[in-house]
Amino acid sequence: MTGMQETNEFGEPIIAEPVNELIPEEILADMINLWSVFAMESQDRVPISELRVLMRALDLDLNPTELAEVRKQIDPTNEGFIRFDNLKKVMEEKLKEVDTYEDLIKEF
């Protein structure tokens, strides 16, 4: 072991995200990748104006009422920005609402 940190194709260090049992690994990886595209330079936040685009990129096409509800959850202090932790909380809730294939089979 050399003690060197693993890097991505751009030479940037890869930061291990804690395992989140409520969000599947594949979706969490998508969230992290999207976040890196939308996040403002080194500020770890995304303007709230990007909320609809961000949700659509995560395969959640919300109607205006749902979007307003998510906006309240994701920006409770009305600062005008999305924080990654709040995004994860919202995604956890939204993923709970989606029936999995296994759930549908059980119901059938």
Secondary structure, DSSP 8 states (H G I E B T S, - for coil): ------B-TTS-B-------TTS-HHHHHHHHHHHHHHS-TTT-EEEGGGHHHHHHHTT----HHHHHHHHHHH-TT--SEEEHHHHHHHHHHHHHHS--HHHHHHH-
